[in-house]
Amino acid sequence: MSEFRNLGQLPNVAWLSIVSEAVRIRILQSCVLREAERGKVLYRFGDAPDGLYGLISGCIRMDTVQSSHGPTMLSLFHSGSWLGEVELFSRMGRLTTLTALRPTRYAFLSNAAIDAIAREAPELWKALGNLAAEHVSLAVAAMDDLAIRSSRIRVMAILLRLCGARIENGSGGIARELDVTQSELAQLANLSRSVLSDLLNEMEIEGLLSREYGKLTILDIKRLKLEL
């Protein structure tokens, strides 16, 4: 589908393979291309759902604010990721907040476009259900990560999830450079910053990752997976 090269990996994800080629083309043709600067919020917790967001390039952070402790980072998403499908089924308020962590290009498929396509091709809802199931699998993996007794293995599992390599056959792309601070990673792993720092030092010496201010770069995804 050379006509959709400007959409990057978005046309080739698993959930779009469920619909017919004609419906897939209509979905992609109905997308509006948008850009977001670093720090721009695409939508906030509680907002009325307006459509589906497909990440062409850049990085998106997903937060929840359901905790009394304030916003909590859930995960990072990279090129090829489609987000925002869950609330489309009930039209309830957004459950999370999406924020661009770097200059980001994305495709937006509005509620009106989704409804219009689904009226003629009801299988679109099954495809969106598959996308939702994929995100449920990711959420289950996140809960499983927190149950890992070994702090080292738990951190490795979280790093794989943040770079998009935690579950097999995920739609989103894999990114080795992660826009995450050590404080955020410590919160995700339920560890103190000092314990996390020691673990990251070990992994850096072993050649598994490298660190810069506010960033981590995964150098060997395969070795991280082998330790899980």
C-alpha positions in Angstrom: 0.0 0.0 0.0 2.5 2.6 -1.2 -0.1 5.4 -1.1 0.0 5.2 2.7 3.8 5.4 3.1 3.3 8.6 5.1 1.5 6.6 7.8 4.7 4.6 8.6 3.9 1.2 10.2 0.2 2.0 11.0 -1.3 0.3 7.9 0.4 -3.1 8.7 -0.7 -3.7 12.3 -2.6 -6.9 13.3 -6.0 -5.4 14.0 -6.3 -3.9 10.5 -5.8 -7.4 9.0 -9.1 -8.5 10.3 -11.1 -6.2 8.0 -11.3 -6.5 4.3 -8.8 -4.6 2.1 -11.5 -2.2 1.0 -12.4 -1.4 4.6 -8.7 -1.1 5.6 -8.2 1.4 2.8 -11.2 3.4 3.8 -10.0 3.5 7.4 -6.6 4.8 6.4 -8.0 7.3 3.9 -10.3 8.7 6.7 -7.3 9.4 9.0 -6.3 13.1 9.5 -2.5 13.6 9.9 -1.6 15.8 12.9 1.6 16.9 14.7 2.3 17.4 18.4 5.2 19.2 20.0 7.0 17.8 23.0 4.8 18.1 26.1 1.5 18.4 24.2 -1.4 16.5 25.7 -3.4 14.5 23.1 -6.2 13.8 25.5 -6.7 13.9 29.3 -8.3 11.6 31.8 -12.0 12.2 31.8 -12.2 13.8 28.3 -15.0 12.7 26.1 -13.6 10.1 23.6 -13.2 11.7 20.2 -11.6 9.0 18.1 -8.6 6.7 17.6 -4.9 7.8 17.6 -2.2 6.1 15.5 1.4 7.0 16.2 3.5 7.5 13.1 6.6 8.8 14.7 7.7 10.1 18.1 6.8 8.7 21.5 3.7 8.9 23.6 3.5 8.5 27.4 0.3 7.1 28.9 -0.6 8.1 32.5 -3.5 7.3 34.8 -4.7 9.6 37.6 -7.0 7.2 39.3 -4.6 6.8 42.2 -4.9 9.3 45.1 -1.2 9.8 44.7 -1.7 11.7 41.5 -0.6 10.9 37.9 1.2 7.6 37.4 3.0 6.6 34.3 1.6 3.4 32.8 3.7 2.9 29.7 5.3 4.3 26.6 4.1 3.8 23.1 6.0 4.1 19.8 5.5 4.2 16.1 2.9 1.7 14.9 0.8 2.0 18.0 -3.0 2.7 17.9 -4.5 4.1 21.1 -7.8 5.2 22.4 -10.0 2.3 21.3 -11.4 1.2 24.7 -13.6 4.2 25.4 -15.1 4.0 21.9 -17.2 1.0 22.9 -19.0 2.8 25.7 -18.2 6.4 25.0 -17.3 6.8 28.6 -14.7 9.4 29.6 -11.0 8.8 28.8 -9.4 6.4 31.3 -5.8 7.7 30.8 -3.9 10.8 29.6 -1.7 10.7 26.5 1.3 13.1 26.3 3.9 13.5 23.5 7.4 13.1 24.9 9.1 14.3 21.7 8.0 15.9 18.5 5.3 13.4 17.3 3.3 12.8 14.1 0.1 10.8 14.4 -3.0 9.9 12.5 -6.4 10.7 13.9 -9.6 8.7 13.1 -12.6 10.5 14.4 -15.7 9.0 16.1 -17.8 10.2 13.1 -15.5 8.4 10.6 -15.5 5.2 12.7 -19.3 5.2 13.0 -19.7 5.8 9.3 -17.4 3.0 8.3 -18.8 0.6 10.9 -22.4 1.1 9.6 -21.3 -0.4 6.3 -18.7 -2.7 7.7 -19.6 -3.9 11.2 -16.5 -6.1 11.3 -14.6 -2.9 12.2 -15.9 -3.4 15.8 -14.4 -6.9 15.9 -11.1 -5.4 14.7 -11.2 -2.7 17.4 -12.0 -5.4 19.9 -8.8 -7.2 18.9 -6.9 -4.0 19.4 -8.4 -3.7 22.9 -7.5 -7.3 23.7 -3.9 -6.6 22.8 -3.9 -3.7 25.2 -5.5 -5.9 27.9 -2.6 -8.4 27.3 -0.2 -5.6 27.9 -2.0 -4.6 31.1 -1.8 -8.2 32.3 1.9 -8.3 31.5 2.3 -5.1 33.6 0.6 -6.8 36.6 2.7 -9.9 36.1 5.8 -7.8 36.0 5.1 -6.4 39.5 4.7 -9.9 40.9 8.2 -10.9 39.9 10.2 -11.4 43.1 13.6 -10.6 41.7 14.1 -6.9 41.5 16.6 -7.3 38.6 14.2 -9.4 36.5 11.3 -7.1 37.3 13.2 -4.1 36.0 14.2 -6.0 32.9 10.6 -6.9 32.2 9.5 -3.3 32.6 12.2 -2.1 30.3 11.0 -4.5 27.7 7.4 -3.3 28.1 8.5 0.3 27.8 10.4 -0.3 24.6 7.5 -2.3 23.1 9.1 -5.8 23.2 7.3 -7.3 26.3 4.6 -9.2 24.4 4.8 -11.2 21.2 3.0 -9.9 18.1 2.3 -6.5 19.5 1.2 -3.9 17.0 3.5 -1.1 18.1 7.1 -0.7 17.0 10.1 -1.4 19.2 12.1 1.6 20.3 15.5 1.2 22.0 15.7 4.8 23.3 13.3 5.4 26.1 12.2 8.8 27.4 12.0 7.8 31.1 13.7 9.1 34.2 15.1 6.9 36.9 12.4 8.3 39.3 9.7 7.1 36.9 11.3 3.7 36.4 11.7 3.3 40.2 8.0 4.0 40.6 7.0 1.5 37.9 9.2 -1.2 39.5 8.2 -0.3 43.1 11.8 0.2 44.1 13.8 2.9 45.8 15.9 5.1 43.5 19.1 3.9 45.1 18.2 0.2 44.6 17.2 0.9 41.0 20.4 2.9 40.4 22.5 0.0 41.5 20.6 -2.4 39.2 21.0 -0.1 36.2 24.7 0.3 37.0 25.0 -3.5 36.8 23.1 -3.7 33.5 25.2 -0.8 32.1 28.4 -2.6 32.9 27.1 -5.8 31.3 26.3 -3.9 28.1 22.6 -4.3 28.3 21.8 -0.5 28.4 23.3 3.0 28.5 22.1 6.0 30.4 21.8 9.7 29.8 19.9 12.4 31.7 16.2 11.6 31.4 16.8 8.7 28.9 17.7 5.0 28.8 18.9 3.2 25.7 18.4 -0.5 25.5 21.4 -2.1 23.8 20.5 -5.8 23.9 16.8 -6.6 23.8 17.5 -10.3 23.1 19.6 -10.7 26.2 17.0 -9.0 28.4 14.4 -11.4 27.0 16.6 -14.4 27.8 16.8 -13.5 31.4 13.0 -13.4 31.9 
